[in-house]
Structure formats: C-alpha cells, structure tokens
C-alpha cells in the first residue's frame, strides 16, 4: 500500500495554506478562509498515519477513519461556532456548540430534522455535487429573532456527499444595523418636522398681505424661534451622544467633587425654572469623597435627570435630589419625582434613542428623546451603574452609582482586610 512521507504531508499542508494567499491579501473573511483549510486538514488527518486513501477504498471505511481519528474531535471542538459533519444528509458528528443550539440528540439524525429550516433542508438533502462552499442565510433558528449564516463545504470525494456545516450567528450584526437604520430615520424625522414648520412660516411671512400684520408676524416669529431652538437642542444632543460614544472606552481621569457639582446644578434649576424649579429639594451627605469622572458630562447627567423630573413630575410636588455614599465607596445619586410614573412595558426601552412613552407630550415639553440615552452612555463611560424604578400613579426614581478613583477604591479594600484590632486603635 502507498504511504505518504513526512515531507509529502508538510508539502501538502504548505500548498493548502499558500492556496489561500490570494484570499488573505484581498481581505477575505477568516471564516471563509478557515472552511477550506479545515476541510483540507480533515483529509490530511486521514493520511496522518502515512496511508494514502485510494479511490477504490469503500467510503464507509473512510468515514470510519475520519470519525475515529483522535484529532478530529479536537478540530471540531476547537471552533466555538456550531460545526457538524454531514454525510448523505445525516449528521455524523456535531461539536458541543451545535448540540447546545440544536439538541444533544442530533448525532445520527437526519440533518433536515435537526436544523428544521426550508432553505437548509433543500441544500443538505441535495445529491448534486458541491464543488465549492456555499452560504445560506437562516432566520429564526434557535430563537425567533436569531439570524445565522450556514456555510457548507465539501469534504473528501464528491461521491461521498460529505459536507462540513458551519453556523455563524449574525444576530448581533443585524441588530446593530437595524439600530443604525432606525437612528438615521428617527433623527431625520425629528429634524424634518420643525424645519418644515419654519419653512412654512417663512413662506407665509413673505406674503405681502400677511407680512404687514404685526400680530401675525410676531406670533409666527415666536413659533419659528421655538422650532429653531428645538432643532438646536436636538443637534446639540446628537453631538453630545456622538462625543460620549467615541470616548466610551477611555475612562475619565479627572477628580470631581460631585457634592459641589450637584449643589451647583440644583441651584441653576431653582433660579431659572420658576415655581417648578423651586420645588427641587436637595439632600447631600457631608464629607463625601470625590469621584473619578468628566465634570462636563456629569453636569449634563444631572441636568438631564433633574430636567426630566421638572418636565414630567406633577406640578406642586417635590423633586428630591439625594447624594450619599453607596456600596463599595461609590457615590449614589438619586433623583425622585411624584409624577404619573412609567408602565413596566416601557421601562426596558427608556434608554433607547428617540424612545418616548408619550411622543406628543415629550415634544410639547421640548424633549429630544435622547436625554436618558445620553445618561446611560455617561454612566457606562464612568464604569458606574444606572437603575430606573417607577410605579404608575406614584412617580419615578432614578439611581446612579459612580465609583471613586481607583486608588481610593483599592484603599477601601485594604482597610477591610486589616485586622479588627488595628482598625480600633484610635478612640
């Protein structure tokens, strides 16, 4: 029987890898490159003991050698995505990821029953020769909203109908793309609405007859000013959100006295928002440590949270702003109002861009729909925590935790580790 020498196996591997060079230079997907390499390695594994598989050798014997080879299972488990070897429409071997997705019973089962998707079934049951890998998009496999790309590559002789099936989860990519499209659509709508109003009033004022009426002109100019300022607020919020997201992975390094900043922002509301502003109450614990943060962003966070309570809390009811020490030495900021509250169905979506519980009321109040999205991103950048609790008819409470500087946090841990005798030496 013919045998392969070590040098021949090495040369075969080199040719296999060099064959992907063009794809690598063209920036092809690593998975697209990996599939033919993996298929080739499986064939070489069959020959790793030095035996060449002759064409006249029974296909069943080849399959047995392949499945029994000690390195084959390691190859399958070495890829975190679901991976299966299918022969003549039946799953001969599946890695743990595939079994978690489709069930632990799928080995030996008809692939069409295991995957249960029309497009996949058609391809896996086909007896047509497969000269090169194919890709199929699958929607609803595993969960209703999940999206997968099934990649099928031929393995071994054409007559064996042996396929390597690789499932790649594209759900996250699809969700991100959908969010991007929704964001562009919402931003366009929010800008187009006030702009259309401004253009309409300009055309009206350009009319020689209507332009002479002082009352009409003043009223229209007032509306135009309000709509232009609304557009300005929206653009400012979009720029803020973009800036915060671009700095998301860079931890702020400044020290901020959150007690002083909170008192400053509350003072602004009390002096500039009339009767409703004077209903903002403040309670700040003494001797709170500084936090590590970005002062401008933390000021924006305070303005957004207190501003929401001023807008949506019931007039005549207090808005309570509390700052004290939270767990782990973090600063705990709580903003609570006695408004109409928010239904449980809306709570998980409040930090989405442009999401509003009541669109008409929000726009009438001058809201852009980006306030809480900005707050969430500021908290994430500061490595803090953010919680919204609300009861219909009673009001809403928002809690933010901001950690102290890293060295102070480490010092607190060291203090906790000290023996109790040392911590009680000072009376």
Secondary structure per residue as TSV (DSSP state, phi and psi in degrees):
chain	resnum	aa	ss	phi	psi
A	1	X	-	360.0	138.7
A	2	X	-	-68.7	148.3
A	3	X	B	-131.7	152.6
A	4	X	-	-94.6	135.7
A	5	X	-	-83.4	166.2
A	6	X	H	-59.3	-38.9
A	7	X	H	-66.7	-35.0
A	8	X	H	-68.0	-39.8
A	9	X	H	-63.7	-43.5
A	10	X	H	-61.1	-42.9
A	11	X	H	-64.1	-39.0
A	12	X	H	-63.4	-42.8
A	13	X	H	-63.0	-41.9
A	14	X	H	-62.3	-43.0
A	15	X	H	-64.1	-38.3
A	16	X	H	-62.9	-44.9
A	17	X	H	-71.5	-41.0
A	18	X	H	-64.6	-27.1
A	19	X	T	-65.3	-18.5
A	20	X	T	-94.5	1.6
A	21	X	H	-57.4	-42.3
A	22	X	H	-61.8	-40.3
A	23	X	H	-65.9	-38.3
A	24	X	H	-64.4	-42.6
A	25	X	H	-67.3	-28.4
A	26	X	T	-84.8	0.8
A	27	X	T	76.7	32.4
A	28	X	-	-67.6	160.2
A	29	X	-	-61.2	136.7
A	30	X	H	-58.3	-35.5
A	31	X	H	-68.1	-40.0
A	32	X	H	-62.6	-34.1
A	33	X	H	-76.2	-36.6
A	34	X	H	-67.5	-34.2
A	35	X	H	-61.3	-53.4
A	36	X	H	-63.9	-34.4
A	37	X	H	-62.2	-46.8
A	38	X	H	-62.4	-42.2
A	39	X	H	-62.1	-41.1
A	40	X	H	-66.3	-39.0
A	41	X	H	-63.8	-36.8
A	42	X	H	-61.9	-43.7
A	43	X	H	-61.6	-42.4
A	44	X	H	-67.5	-31.3
A	45	X	H	-61.1	-36.3
A	46	X	H	-61.2	-31.8
A	47	X	T	-94.8	2.5
A	48	X	T	-64.9	-23.7
A	49	X	T	-86.2	6.6
A	50	X	S	95.6	3.5
A	51	X	B	-102.0	127.8
A	52	X	-	-83.0	133.0
A	53	X	-	-78.5	115.4
A	54	X	-	-81.4	146.9
A	55	X	T	-55.3	-34.1
A	56	X	T	-80.0	-4.6
A	57	X	S	-69.1	138.4
A	58	X	-	-56.9	139.2
A	59	X	H	-62.1	-34.5
A	60	X	H	-61.3	-37.5
A	61	X	H	-67.0	-39.0
A	62	X	H	-61.5	-46.6
A	63	X	H	-60.9	-39.4
A	64	X	H	-63.9	-44.9
A	65	X	H	-59.9	-42.9
A	66	X	H	-64.7	-48.4
A	67	X	H	-70.6	-30.4
A	68	X	H	-85.5	-13.4
A	69	X	-	-62.6	130.5
A	70	X	H	-61.5	-27.2
A	71	X	H	-85.4	-12.7
A	72	X	H	-67.5	-45.2
A	73	X	H	-61.8	-37.4
A	74	X	H	-65.0	-37.9
A	75	X	H	-62.1	-44.7
A	76	X	H	-63.5	-45.8
A	77	X	H	-74.4	-16.3
A	78	X	T	-72.7	-9.9
A	79	X	S	-108.9	126.1
A	80	X	S	-74.6	-18.9
A	81	X	S	-78.9	157.9
A	82	X	E	-60.0	129.5
A	83	X	E	-139.8	133.3
A	84	X	E	-138.5	146.5
A	85	X	E	-103.7	119.3
A	86	X	E	-114.2	130.6
A	87	X	E	-127.6	122.0
A	88	X	T	50.8	43.4
A	89	X	T	81.3	3.3
A	90	X	E	-118.2	137.8
A	91	X	E	-77.0	112.7
A	92	X	E	-88.1	-32.8
A	93	X	E	-152.8	139.7
A	94	X	E	-137.1	137.7
A	95	X	-	-77.6	175.8
A	96	X	H	-63.6	-35.3
A	97	X	H	-62.8	-40.7
A	98	X	H	-66.5	-38.9
A	99	X	H	-68.9	-34.5
A	100	X	H	-65.5	-37.1
A	101	X	H	-76.6	-44.8
A	102	X	H	-107.9	-12.7
A	103	X	-	118.1	146.2
A	104	X	T	-73.3	-9.2
A	105	X	T	-92.6	2.5
A	106	X	-	-74.5	-20.5
A	107	X	T	-64.9	128.1
A	108	X	T	89.5	-5.7
A	109	X	S	-91.9	156.0
A	110	X	B	-61.7	128.2
A	111	X	H	-60.3	-31.8
A	112	X	H	-66.9	-33.1
A	113	X	H	-76.1	-37.7
A	114	X	H	-68.9	-44.5
A	115	X	H	-87.0	-33.7
A	116	X	-	52.2	56.8
A	117	X	-	-143.0	129.2
A	118	X	H	-54.8	-46.1
A	119	X	H	-64.9	-39.7
A	120	X	H	-69.2	-42.0
A	121	X	H	-60.3	-41.5
A	122	X	H	-61.3	-42.2
A	123	X	H	-73.4	-41.3
A	124	X	H	-73.3	-27.4
A	125	X	H	-87.7	-12.5
A	126	X	-	-68.0	137.7
A	127	X	-	-97.2	3.6
A	128	X	S	-67.3	142.0
A	129	X	-	-58.4	142.2
A	130	X	-	-113.8	101.9
A	131	X	-	-79.6	-29.5
A	132	X	S	-148.4	163.4
A	133	X	-	-60.7	146.9
A	134	X	E	-122.3	158.4
A	135	X	E	-128.6	136.6
A	136	X	E	-133.3	134.2
A	137	X	E	-86.9	129.5
A	138	X	E	-119.7	130.7
A	139	X	E	-117.1	132.1
A	140	X	S	92.8	6.2
A	141	X	S	-80.5	126.6
A	142	X	S	88.6	-59.4
A	143	X	S	-140.9	160.5
A	144	X	T	-59.7	-38.1
A	145	X	T	-93.7	-2.3
A	146	X	-	-75.8	143.8
A	147	X	E	-126.4	129.2
A	148	X	E	-124.2	151.5
A	149	X	E	-110.8	117.6
A	150	X	E	-94.1	123.6
A	151	X	E	-114.6	125.2
A	152	X	E	-117.8	124.1
A	153	X	E	-123.0	140.0
A	154	X	E	-72.5	147.1
A	155	X	-	-131.3	129.0
A	156	X	S	76.3	-156.6
A	157	X	-	-69.0	148.5
A	158	X	G	-59.8	-37.9
A	159	X	G	-67.1	-19.5
A	160	X	G	-73.9	-19.7
A	161	X	T	51.7	42.0
A	162	X	E	-97.7	130.3
A	163	X	E	-128.1	143.6
A	164	X	E	-102.3	116.6
A	165	X	E	-106.7	122.1
A	166	X	E	-122.3	124.5
A	167	X	E	-106.7	126.1
A	168	X	E	-116.7	124.7
A	169	X	E	-78.7	116.0
A	170	X	-	-107.3	16.0
A	171	X	H	-61.1	-44.3
A	172	X	H	-63.8	-42.9
A	173	X	H	-62.7	-42.8
A	174	X	H	-65.1	-42.1
A	175	X	H	-63.4	-41.3
A	176	X	H	-64.3	-40.1
A	177	X	H	-66.1	-39.5
A	178	X	H	-65.6	-39.4
A	179	X	H	-63.0	-40.7
A	180	X	H	-62.9	-45.3
A	181	X	H	-63.8	-43.5
A	182	X	H	-62.7	-40.6
A	183	X	H	-63.1	-45.8
A	184	X	H	-63.1	-42.4
A	185	X	H	-63.8	-45.0
A	186	X	H	-66.5	-43.3
A	187	X	H	-62.6	-41.3
A	188	X	H	-62.2	-42.9
A	189	X	H	-65.3	-43.5
A	190	X	H	-64.7	-32.3
A	191	X	H	-82.2	-34.7
A	192	X	H	-69.1	-36.5
A	193	X	H	-61.1	-55.0
A	194	X	H	-66.9	-32.5
A	195	X	H	-64.3	-40.3
A	196	X	H	-62.0	-40.1
A	197	X	H	-63.6	-43.9
A	198	X	H	-62.5	-45.4
A	199	X	H	-63.5	-38.1
A	200	X	H	-63.5	-43.2
A	201	X	H	-68.8	-34.1
A	202	X	H	-62.9	-43.2
A	203	X	H	-62.5	-38.9
A	204	X	H	-66.1	-44.4
A	205	X	H	-68.3	-23.3
A	206	X	H	-73.7	-15.6
A	207	X	S	-67.0	126.1
A	208	X	T	-57.3	-35.2
A	209	X	T	-75.4	-50.5
A	210	X	G	-70.0	-29.4
A	211	X	G	-67.4	-16.7
A	212	X	G	-83.2	-15.9
A	213	X	-	-82.0	109.5
A	214	X	H	-61.1	-42.3
A	215	X	H	-63.3	-44.8
A	216	X	H	-63.9	-42.1
A	217	X	H	-62.6	-44.0
A	218	X	H	-64.1	-41.8
A	219	X	H	-65.1	-43.4
A	220	X	H	-66.9	-41.3
A	221	X	H	-63.7	-34.9
A	222	X	H	-63.9	-44.6
A	223	X	H	-65.2	-42.3
A	224	X	H	-62.1	-40.0
A	225	X	H	-62.8	-42.9
A	226	X	H	-63.8	-42.9
A	227	X	H	-69.7	-37.3
A	228	X	H	-65.2	-39.2
A	229	X	H	-67.9	-34.4
A	230	X	H	-62.6	-43.0
A	231	X	H	-63.5	-38.7
A	232	X	H	-64.5	-42.7
A	233	X	H	-61.5	-42.1
A	234	X	H	-63.4	-44.9
A	235	X	H	-64.3	-41.5
A	236	X	H	-60.4	-42.4
A	237	X	H	-67.4	-39.2
A	238	X	H	-63.3	-41.2
A	239	X	H	-65.8	-42.4
A	240	X	H	-60.9	-46.0
A	241	X	H	-62.1	-42.9
A	242	X	H	-63.2	-41.7
A	243	X	H	-66.4	-43.0
A	244	X	H	-64.0	-42.2
A	245	X	H	-65.3	-35.9
A	246	X	H	-68.1	-23.8
A	247	X	T	-102.2	11.1
A	248	X	T	-55.0	-38.0
A	249	X	T	-96.1	6.9
A	250	X	S	-109.2	108.6
A	251	X	-	-67.0	130.2
A	252	X	-	-59.8	144.9
A	253	X	-	-115.8	4.3
A	254	X	E	-87.2	158.7
A	255	X	E	-101.3	128.7
A	256	X	E	-123.0	129.5
A	257	X	-	-82.7	95.9
A	258	X	H	-67.6	-27.7
A	259	X	H	-63.6	-47.6
A	260	X	H	-64.3	-42.7
A	261	X	H	-65.5	-41.8
A	262	X	H	-62.4	-45.4
A	263	X	H	-61.3	-37.5
A	264	X	H	-65.1	-46.5
A	265	X	H	-67.6	-41.6
A	266	X	H	-61.1	-39.5
A	267	X	H	-61.3	-37.9
A	268	X	H	-62.7	-44.7
A	269	X	H	-66.1	-40.5
A	270	X	H	-66.5	-28.2
A	271	X	H	-95.5	-17.0
A	272	X	H	-120.9	0.7
A	273	X	S	-120.5	26.9
A	274	X	H	60.5	-144.9
A	275	X	H	-61.6	-38.5
A	276	X	H	-67.5	-36.6
A	277	X	H	-65.1	-34.8
A	278	X	T	-72.9	-8.9
A	279	X	T	-88.0	1.2
A	280	X	E	-80.3	117.9
A	281	X	E	-106.5	150.5
A	282	X	E	-132.3	137.8
A	283	X	E	-139.0	110.7
A	284	X	E	-119.3	124.0
A	285	X	-	-68.1	144.9
A	286	X	T	-75.2	155.4
A	287	X	T	59.3	39.3
A	288	X	-	-77.9	140.7
A	289	X	-	-71.4	160.1
A	290	X	-	-70.6	163.8
A	291	X	E	-116.3	162.1
A	292	X	E	-93.6	115.2
A	293	X	E	-168.1	-174.8
A	294	X	-	-107.2	113.2
A	295	X	H	-60.5	-43.7
A	296	X	H	-62.7	-41.3
A	297	X	H	-70.9	-38.7
A	298	X	H	-66.5	-34.2
A	299	X	H	-64.4	-41.4
A	300	X	H	-63.9	-39.3
A	301	X	H	-59.3	-47.1
A	302	X	H	-62.8	-44.4
A	303	X	H	-60.4	-42.2
A	304	X	H	-67.1	-44.0
A	305	X	H	-68.4	-47.8
A	306	X	H	-67.7	-38.2
A	307	X	H	-61.1	-39.0
A	308	X	H	-62.0	-42.9
A	309	X	H	-66.7	-36.6
A	310	X	H	-64.6	-40.0
A	311	X	H	-71.8	-45.6
A	312	X	H	-106.5	-9.0
A	313	X	B	-73.7	153.3
A	314	X	-	-68.7	132.1
A	315	X	T	-57.2	140.9
A	316	X	T	90.3	-5.8
A	317	X	S	-106.6	149.8
A	318	X	-	-75.0	153.9
A	319	X	E	-114.3	114.1
A	320	X	E	-99.0	119.8
A	321	X	E	-109.1	117.2
A	322	X	E	-122.5	135.0
A	323	X	E	-130.9	120.7
A	324	X	E	-149.3	-172.4
A	325	X	E	-90.4	130.2
A	326	X	-	-102.3	-168.7
A	327	X	G	-64.8	145.6
A	328	X	G	67.8	21.9
A	329	X	G	76.1	9.2
A	330	X	-	-76.1	153.4
A	331	X	E	-83.5	129.5
A	332	X	E	-109.5	117.0
A	333	X	E	-108.0	127.3
A	334	X	E	-125.5	127.4
A	335	X	E	-120.3	117.2
A	336	X	E	-126.1	138.7
A	337	X	E	-130.1	169.8
A	338	X	-	-115.8	57.8
A	339	X	B	-91.8	-157.5
A	340	X	S	-76.1	-15.2
A	341	X	-	81.5	172.0
A	342	X	-	-128.3	133.8
A	343	X	-	-65.9	151.3
A	344	X	H	-61.1	-26.8
A	345	X	H	-68.4	-27.1
A	346	X	H	-88.3	-25.5
A	347	X	H	-55.0	-45.6
A	348	X	T	-64.9	-18.1
A	349	X	T	-106.1	3.8
A	350	X	T	-63.7	-27.3
A	351	X	T	-92.3	5.2
A	352	X	S	-73.4	146.8
A	353	X	T	-65.1	130.9
A	354	X	T	68.9	9.7
A	355	X	-	-80.4	131.5
A	356	X	-	-132.5	139.9
A	357	X	S	-71.0	-42.3
A	358	X	S	-133.1	98.7
A	359	X	H	-60.9	-44.7
A	360	X	H	-62.1	-46.1
A	361	X	H	-66.9	-39.3
A	362	X	H	-61.8	-45.6
A	363	X	H	-65.9	-38.4
A	364	X	H	-62.6	-31.6
A	365	X	T	-84.1	-3.0
A	366	X	T	87.5	14.3
A	367	X	-	-76.7	148.2
A	368	X	-	-99.5	-12.8
A	369	X	S	81.7	9.4
A	370	X	-	-116.1	-3.9
A	371	X	H	-57.9	-52.7
A	372	X	H	-74.8	-27.6
A	373	X	H	-63.1	-40.3
A	374	X	H	-65.4	-43.1
A	375	X	H	-58.8	-46.1
A	376	X	H	-59.6	-43.4
A	377	X	H	-70.4	-33.5
A	378	X	H	-65.4	-44.5
A	379	X	H	-62.5	-42.2
A	380	X	H	-63.3	-40.3
A	381	X	H	-65.1	-31.9
A	382	X	T	-87.3	5.5
A	383	X	T	59.1	35.8
A	384	X	-	-101.1	-163.2
A	385	X	E	-130.7	152.4
A	386	X	E	-141.8	128.5
A	387	X	E	-140.1	137.7
A	388	X	E	-120.2	125.0
A	389	X	E	-125.0	134.7
A	390	X	E	-149.6	146.4
A	391	X	E	-129.8	127.3
A	392	X	T	-58.6	130.3
A	393	X	T	85.3	-9.8
A	394	X	T	-117.1	-33.9
A	395	X	E	134.1	-175.9
A	396	X	E	-130.4	139.6
A	397	X	E	-125.7	125.4
A	398	X	E	-115.5	128.9
A	399	X	E	-118.7	131.7
A	400	X	E	-125.2	132.2
A	401	X	E	-113.7	126.2
A	402	X	E	-118.4	125.1
A	403	X	-	-73.2	155.9
A	404	X	-	-77.2	174.0
A	405	X	-	-55.6	149.6
A	406	X	H	-56.5	-42.9
A	407	X	H	-66.9	-34.6
A	408	X	H	-70.3	-38.0
A	409	X	H	-62.5	-41.2
A	410	X	H	-66.3	-36.5
A	411	X	H	-63.5	-36.9
A	412	X	H	-66.8	-37.6
A	413	X	H	-64.5	-41.6
A	414	X	H	-62.8	-39.4
A	415	X	H	-60.6	-41.1
A	416	X	H	-65.9	-27.6
A	417	X	H	-83.6	-11.4
A	418	X	S	-66.6	149.5
A	419	X	-	-62.6	147.3
A	420	X	H	-64.0	-27.7
A	421	X	H	-63.6	-36.5
A	422	X	H	-72.6	-38.5
A	423	X	H	-70.5	-13.6
A	424	X	T	-111.8	20.8
A	425	X	-	-76.9	-24.3
A	426	X	-	-95.8	125.9
A	427	X	-	-106.4	360.0
